[in-house]
Amino acid sequence: MKSTGIVRNIDPLGRVVLPMELRKILDLKVQDPVEIFTHGSDVVIRKYRPSCVFCNRDGSMLQFKGLYVCSHCIAELASSEEDFTENEIL
């Protein structure tokens, strides 16, 4: 990871303001979703990119019942020759 040299304090409500320079670099606009996760003892914030629920790829996505599926997995599912009966699914 690259250090930006920017230090910010957490306010009483637990918020941190991302400086304008950083928002410009990351192309973050007002109301853009960001993803927050940990990597060891680090907290990482990045612009949210939906990824496929099956293979974790990002890119061309279709949202189905709240889940994202990539075009590769859609094609693979469509070409699947396995027919499942109701008993096999249960």
Backbone as CSV, one residue per row, in Angstrom:
resi,resn,N_x,N_y,N_z,CA_x,CA_y,CA_z,C_x,C_y,C_z
1,MET,0.838,-1.189,0.000,0.000,0.000,0.000,0.872,1.237,0.000
2,LYS,0.371,2.256,-0.627,1.099,3.521,-0.740,0.586,4.502,0.310
3,SER,1.487,5.093,1.073,1.105,6.090,2.069,0.808,7.413,1.384
4,THR,-0.280,8.048,1.809,-0.634,9.354,1.241,-0.084,10.492,2.083
5,GLY,0.295,10.216,3.312,0.760,11.261,4.213,-0.371,12.061,4.825
6,ILE,-1.617,11.661,4.545,-2.787,12.361,5.071,-3.216,11.683,6.366
7,VAL,-3.403,12.482,7.411,-3.856,11.957,8.701,-5.148,12.661,9.070
8,ARG,-6.140,11.907,9.449,-7.428,12.457,9.874,-7.839,11.816,11.179
9,ASN,-8.566,12.568,12.006,-9.084,12.042,13.270,-10.500,11.516,13.078
10,ILE,-10.862,10.544,13.873,-12.230,10.022,13.889,-13.053,10.950,14.764
11,ASP,-14.217,11.393,14.285,-15.051,12.303,15.078,-15.861,11.513,16.111
12,PRO,-16.580,12.185,17.013,-17.324,11.497,18.076,-18.365,10.490,17.567
13,LEU,-18.800,10.625,16.307,-19.767,9.682,15.743,-19.089,8.556,14.972
14,GLY,-17.753,8.495,15.007,-17.012,7.428,14.336,-16.745,7.675,12.866
15,ARG,-16.904,8.915,12.419,-16.727,9.238,11.003,-15.318,9.745,10.713
16,VAL,-14.882,9.498,9.481,-13.622,10.023,8.977,-13.930,10.693,7.642
17,VAL,-13.439,11.895,7.457,-13.644,12.605,6.201,-12.498,12.261,5.254
18,LEU,-12.858,11.828,4.025,-11.842,11.586,3.004,-11.543,12.917,2.325
19,PRO,-10.286,13.342,2.322,-9.937,14.627,1.729,-10.277,14.692,0.239
20,MET,-10.562,15.890,-0.246,-10.926,16.111,-1.640,-9.883,15.544,-2.598
21,GLU,-8.598,15.720,-2.287,-7.539,15.218,-3.170,-7.663,13.706,-3.364
22,LEU,-7.915,13.009,-2.269,-8.053,11.547,-2.313,-9.308,11.136,-3.080
23,ARG,-10.403,11.868,-2.874,-11.638,11.572,-3.607,-11.463,11.786,-5.102
24,LYS,-10.689,12.789,-5.485,-10.417,13.020,-6.906,-9.579,11.894,-7.495
25,ILE,-8.538,11.486,-6.770,-7.663,10.404,-7.230,-8.465,9.113,-7.429
26,LEU,-9.368,8.817,-6.506,-10.151,7.575,-6.555,-11.446,7.719,-7.342
27,ASP,-11.683,8.909,-7.905,-12.902,9.205,-8.664,-14.156,8.890,-7.840
28,LEU,-14.165,9.349,-6.588,-15.311,9.169,-5.696,-16.184,10.412,-5.732
29,LYS,-17.438,10.216,-6.031,-18.415,11.300,-6.073,-19.350,11.171,-4.873
30,VAL,-20.104,12.217,-4.589,-21.092,12.180,-3.516,-22.062,11.038,-3.782
31,GLN,-22.355,10.255,-2.787,-23.263,9.109,-2.826,-22.675,7.866,-3.501
32,ASP,-21.400,7.881,-3.940,-20.785,6.665,-4.472,-20.613,5.657,-3.332
33,PRO,-20.895,4.386,-3.587,-20.675,3.394,-2.537,-19.189,3.076,-2.393
34,VAL,-18.750,2.896,-1.169,-17.383,2.463,-0.888,-17.451,1.173,-0.081
35,GLU,-16.413,0.395,-0.205,-16.307,-0.875,0.507,-15.263,-0.710,1.602
36,ILE,-15.578,-1.170,2.802,-14.661,-1.055,3.936,-14.368,-2.470,4.421
37,PHE,-13.085,-2.812,4.494,-12.716,-4.133,4.989,-11.378,-4.039,5.703
38,THR,-10.990,-5.119,6.320,-9.710,-5.148,7.029,-8.745,-6.061,6.292
39,HIS,-7.481,-5.726,6.406,-6.394,-6.535,5.862,-5.338,-6.577,6.969
40,GLY,-5.368,-7.647,7.747,-4.517,-7.702,8.934,-4.993,-6.657,9.923
41,SER,-4.113,-5.755,10.315,-4.499,-4.696,11.252,-4.860,-3.392,10.533
42,ASP,-4.932,-3.428,9.206,-5.254,-2.230,8.424,-6.740,-2.183,8.093
43,VAL,-7.268,-0.969,7.999,-8.625,-0.744,7.507,-8.469,-0.199,6.101
44,VAL,-9.151,-0.833,5.141,-9.031,-0.448,3.740,-10.381,0.053,3.247
45,ILE,-10.364,1.197,2.592,-11.574,1.765,1.980,-11.302,1.855,0.490
46,ARG,-12.198,1.298,-0.312,-12.043,1.406,-1.759,-13.403,1.598,-2.410
47,LYS,-13.371,2.128,-3.618,-14.597,2.303,-4.384,-15.220,0.926,-4.593
48,TYR,-16.515,0.823,-4.336,-17.196,-0.461,-4.426,-17.337,-0.916,-5.868
49,ARG,-16.950,-2.143,-6.120,-17.122,-2.794,-7.413,-17.822,-4.122,-7.152
50,PRO,-19.057,-4.266,-7.622,-19.729,-5.546,-7.382,-18.979,-6.683,-8.073
51,SER,-18.969,-7.843,-7.442,-18.301,-8.996,-8.034,-19.253,-10.188,-8.048
52,CYS,-18.942,-11.140,-8.909,-19.785,-12.314,-9.123,-19.864,-13.162,-7.859
53,VAL,-21.070,-13.579,-7.514,-21.288,-14.390,-6.325,-20.654,-15.774,-6.480
54,PHE,-20.446,-16.228,-7.711,-19.878,-17.554,-7.950,-18.360,-17.550,-8.070
55,CYS,-17.808,-16.650,-8.906,-16.370,-16.711,-9.198,-15.590,-15.493,-8.703
56,ASN,-16.288,-14.495,-8.176,-15.675,-13.286,-7.616,-15.060,-12.356,-8.664
57,ARG,-15.346,-12.574,-9.953,-14.880,-11.645,-10.996,-15.671,-10.352,-10.894
58,ASP,-15.056,-9.276,-11.342,-15.825,-8.048,-11.492,-15.831,-7.689,-12.975
59,GLY,-16.716,-6.859,-13.366,-16.854,-6.503,-14.779,-18.316,-6.504,-15.175
60,SER,-18.635,-7.165,-16.260,-20.000,-7.213,-16.777,-20.875,-8.062,-15.855
61,MET,-21.792,-7.416,-15.147,-22.618,-8.096,-14.144,-24.096,-7.973,-14.451
62,LEU,-24.828,-8.978,-14.031,-26.280,-8.954,-14.039,-26.711,-9.167,-12.598
63,GLN,-27.640,-8.362,-12.133,-28.128,-8.527,-10.765,-29.370,-9.405,-10.795
64,PHE,-29.346,-10.487,-10.013,-30.459,-11.417,-9.936,-30.797,-11.641,-8.470
65,LYS,-32.002,-11.234,-8.078,-32.473,-11.367,-6.696,-31.456,-10.839,-5.688
66,GLY,-30.885,-9.671,-6.005,-29.964,-9.010,-5.083,-28.537,-9.516,-5.151
67,LEU,-28.245,-10.496,-6.022,-26.896,-11.041,-6.151,-26.365,-10.727,-7.543
68,TYR,-25.060,-10.493,-7.635,-24.436,-10.200,-8.916,-23.847,-11.474,-9.507
69,VAL,-24.102,-11.680,-10.810,-23.579,-12.839,-11.533,-22.914,-12.318,-12.808
70,CYS,-21.685,-12.783,-13.089,-20.962,-12.310,-14.270,-21.452,-13.038,-15.520
71,SER,-21.152,-12.455,-16.679,-21.591,-13.031,-17.948,-20.973,-14.406,-18.177
72,HIS,-19.760,-14.628,-17.692,-19.106,-15.933,-17.826,-19.896,-17.022,-17.088
73,CYS,-20.286,-16.746,-15.859,-21.036,-17.735,-15.073,-22.453,-17.917,-15.618
74,ILE,-23.042,-16.846,-16.144,-24.373,-16.970,-16.755,-24.294,-17.931,-17.943
75,ALA,-23.266,-17.763,-18.780,-23.092,-18.646,-19.939,-22.847,-20.081,-19.492
76,GLU,-22.052,-20.252,-18.460,-21.768,-21.587,-17.946,-23.025,-22.250,-17.389
77,LEU,-23.832,-21.479,-16.674,-25.090,-22.017,-16.148,-26.051,-22.378,-17.280
78,ALA,-26.116,-21.526,-18.291,-27.030,-21.760,-19.409,-26.630,-22.988,-20.217
79,SER,-25.335,-23.263,-20.308,-24.874,-24.394,-21.105,-24.800,-25.698,-20.308
80,SER,-25.097,-25.622,-19.038,-25.050,-26.814,-18.194,-26.073,-27.829,-18.676
81,GLU,-25.658,-29.079,-18.837,-26.545,-30.125,-19.331,-27.175,-30.929,-18.198
82,GLU,-26.816,-30.614,-16.980,-27.358,-31.377,-15.847,-28.798,-30.950,-15.587
83,ASP,-29.675,-31.929,-15.550,-31.062,-31.664,-15.176,-31.254,-32.146,-13.750
84,PHE,-31.667,-31.249,-12.897,-31.891,-31.605,-11.510,-33.378,-31.814,-11.282
85,THR,-33.698,-32.903,-10.617,-35.091,-33.094,-10.228,-35.303,-32.421,-8.899
86,GLU,-36.521,-32.234,-8.531,-36.831,-31.576,-7.255,-36.217,-32.334,-6.096
87,ASN,-36.190,-33.663,-6.142,-35.621,-34.466,-5.049,-34.112,-34.277,-4.947
88,GLU,-33.417,-34.107,-6.078,-31.972,-33.918,-6.037,-31.610,-32.562,-5.429
89,ILE,-32.429,-31.566,-5.651,-32.158,-30.234,-5.115,-32.338,-30.243,-3.605
90,LEU,-33.360,-30.898,-3.134,-33.615,-30.937,-1.691,-32.586,-31.820,-1.059
